[in-house]
Each structure stands twice: as structure tokens, then as C-alpha cells.
Amino acid sequence: MKRNQRWILPILILLTVSIYINLPNHPGIHLGSFHKDIKTQLGLDLVGGVQALLEADLPPDAEITSENMQTARRIIEDRVNGLGVSEAVVQIAGDRRILVELPGQRDPDQALSTIKDTALLEFVDFGDLSTQEVSLLINTKINTDYQTSSDQNESGSSSSDDPVFHTVMTGASIKQVGVTTDALRRYQVVFELTPEGSQIFKEYTTNNTGKILAIVLDNEVISAPRIEEPITAGRGSISGNFTDESAQNLSIQLRYGALPVPLKVVQTETIGPTLGEDSLDKSLVAGIIGLSVVMLFMALYYRLPGIIADLALLLYALVTLALFRWIPVTLTLPGIAGFVLSIGVAVDANVLIFERMKEELRAGNSIERAISLGWDRAWPSIRDSNISTLITCIILYWFGSTFGASIVKGFSLTLALGVLVSLFTAVTATRTFLHLLLDNIKVTKHPKLFGV
């Protein structure tokens, strides 16, 4: 065995142990400007949450392009991330539907309204209206020429006799948006405009100083500030009777724009955490039993090499779980099943190596040579079997991503990562342990230790 390969194992063990030991008191790893939060991500079926199926709210004969659905999926995914939902699942299911899973969410109405609402923001010219007239319009619905022109384009006419106000600019001109508080600790939404929007805002506020510019969301007036001076920096704020939650929701909707396809909720399901905890407990028990039986078989059948393989198997399990936390991988019940199955794949490599090793020992070779020859002869079989498993995992992952089968997707991902780690530990851990502990043992004096 090459000397430089022996450094791989202690480094691997050190990195793995550090992830588990340091995490309880340190939620993240900091390396200069780099910050990495490391935690175990549990899926919807383990921690509970909301699962919803959204469908395009258009007639059945209306044509919906795949590009529009993909754009809608990306916008919904951005909005979900803005809600702070970790490891949510947002994927297209068929031609007209989008599946959304929100682990940890308990209020489906609030979460889904934020996700699917369009949130059309308009800056509307109220001109020389008096303070009393403006106060009557706050929190009421109004008509704007932007909405009126849209309605006319769709229906060919407009039937409303209410006054129509001029829209100076829409939320499409917003570049960035966030939430802050003013001097009185009232929540407000602050925004930065695009260069084009900044120019429009600058010209309007310069020519209309002293007049009222209303901020209208979905036709409802939420505030109507007076222009005290020209606004030339391309920045502004939206004030209203906001709570932290409502301000964050408005910020999310404005930040990620309008959906290209109107969506409606056709199915929603709230999964309680109790069911998830029970499933997780049973999965852990099954995993522990499976790992224990495999380790017992290896120790009884292969004796001393089997015990060494058990050490490598424990290291494999720790490394794989550490990798799940580092990436992170969302652990669902199918994902846990994929991990448990990968343990059997990891043992398979050791079985092939030990069987070839025993053949070399029976032929009279030294233990050091038997390890090297056994590895060289077992490697083609190990390589081919693992590659075929990885190809299957890729097909399953593609199937899950394309047809909305998230269960298959989670299973294939954890199985594939487990196979890759098993290949790595077979090359480093098992081979290193065998050489370090067995090279100086004479098989002729202790044949029972090797099962020959």
C-alpha cells in the first residue's frame, strides 16, 4: 500500500467526527467569509407540513407551454425559499400541474396564498386630491388605466363607471425589495428600481412635487404619500398597516414577480408531525437491526477480516450520514430506504474482496500479497456492479424529476450517494485497515482467524 494513501483515512475520520461533535453548539462552519449551515434536513413525511397540488386556472382547451410551466415552477420555488421553508419540493406534475411540499409549515392557507398570488403593484397618480378624499380611498378598491386597458384587451370593453386613475409605473420596474422598520418601529417594504424605473420615477416626482402618489396592490390602495421632493436615487418604501408577516409576504410576491400562468389549488393535505416521528423511529430501528445483522454475519463468517470490515462499515455509515448533512440531502422515508439498501451494496464489495483473499491464502500466499491480489481480482466485479447501480439511480432520478415522482427521486439520490461512498470506503477504509492490522500476522499460525 502506498504511504501517501494512509493519510486519507485519518483525514476522512477527522472531518466526519468534527461534523457530529461540533454541530450541537455550532450551527454553522465559518471559514473566513465562507459560512456553511450544517443540519439534518427531514422531509415532509417525517416532520409534517403541507402538500399541495396546484393546477393552471385556465380552460381545458387553453394552450399552456412547457416554458410557462417551468417559469411558474421557478417563481414558486423562489417564493417558497423566501418563506424560509428548508428543502421544499416544487416540481411539475404533468402538463398543467405543480406539486409543492412544504416541510414544517402548519398554516396551509397563508403559505399557499403567498405562493400562488400574483401581487400586481402599481404607483398611481392621485393628482390634487384633498387629504379627506385620499383618506376615504385608503384600503379600498380603485380602477386604474393599467388594469382597465388590460380588461379591455381581454373582453373588448370596460363596464365600470368609477373614476379611473393613471398608473405611473408598475412593480415590474422593481429591481430589489426587502423589509425594514422606520423610526417608530413600523414595518415597511423598501425597494430599489431598475434604471428604466428610476428614470420614470425621477421625471414624475420632479414634475409633480407636492402631489399624491398612491401605492396600489391588486387594485387596493395601501398608502398614499405626498411627494415632498424629487426622488432621484431610484429607491423608495411602501408604508401601511403591515405586520412583520404581511410585510414579508408582500416582499416575497414583489421580489419574484407575477406568475405567467394563473394557478389554483386543486388538492391540499396537512401532514402531522406525529406520523412522521413514528415513521422515523421505526425506520431507525429497522436500520439498526439491518446493520447489526450484516455486521454479525461478517464477523462470524469471515472472522478477523470480517470484524475489520465491520469497522469500515461503521465508518461508511458515519461518512454517508455526514455527507447527507453537509450537502444537505432531505431525508424522507424512501430516502432512508435507499440508504439502508446502500449498506448492503457496501458489504457486497467486502464479500468479493474477502472471498478472493481466502482463495489466495489457501494457495499459500502471504497475507499482504493475498490482500493485494484479492483486491485486484475483486475490483472489476465491484466496479461493474456499482456502475450498473448508479446508472439505475440516474434513470430513477430522471423519472422522478420528469414525472413528479418525488418518492422515487429521494430513494435514487440517497442510494447513489451511498454507492459512491461505499466505493470510496472500499478503496480507502477497508484496504487500509486490512494492511495496517493484518500485514504482520502469519496465517499458518492462526488459520481460524481467517476462516481458512
Secondary structure, DSSP 8 states (H G I E B T S, - for coil): --GGGGGHHHHHHHHHHHHHHHTTT-SEEEETTEEEE---EE-HHHH-EEEEEEEE-S-TTS---HHHHHHHHHHHHHHHHHTT-TT-EEEEETTTEEEEEEET---HHHHHHHHH----EEEEEEET--HHHHHHHTTSB-EEHHHHHHHHHHHS-----S-EEEEEEEGGGEEEEEEEE-TT--EEEEEEE-HHHHHHHHHHHHHTTTSEEEEEETTEEEE--B--S---SSEEEEESS--HHHHHHHHHHHHT---SS-EEEEEEEEE-HHHHHHHHHHHHHHHHHHHHHHHHHHHHHHHHHHHHHHHHHHHHHHHHHHHHHHTT-EE-HHHHHHHHHHHHHHHHHHHHHHHHHHHHHHTT--HHHHHHHHHHHHHHHHHHHHHHHHHHHHHHHHHHHHH--HHHHHHHHHHHHHHHHHHHHIIIIIHHHHHHHHTT--TTT-GGGGT-
